[in-house]
Amino acid sequence: MLHLLYLVVFTILAFLAIANMIRSLLTISSMDTPRRYPPSGPYMTSATGYRTVPHPELLDDAGNPINEPLLVMRSMSVEDAREQLDALYKSSPGNSSEPQED
């Protein structure tokens, strides 16, 4: 009789554990999907639904999107970089042309 009670309790606990695991997996999977919130304010258009709002740095002064690259990098040698840094340092206002005595 005690063995039967043990099996029934173990079976109930196993079903509860599996149900809790499935509920947790569903909760985690719903957190991974991006939620889409409708934009509010002046960006709503009635004919086309909603349009995306670009980041402010991607707009010019008039509010139009910029279609040019924002960052252009070129490779340069270490010597070129050192020369440019030295020129910046020498042209800085706190730099004096005479060596300072300690």
ABEGO torsion letter per residue (X at the ends): XAAAAAAAAAAAAAAAAAAAAAAAAAAAAAAABBBBBBBBEAABBAAAEBBBBBBAAABBAAGBBBABBABBBBBBBAAAAAAAAAAAAAABAABBABBBBX
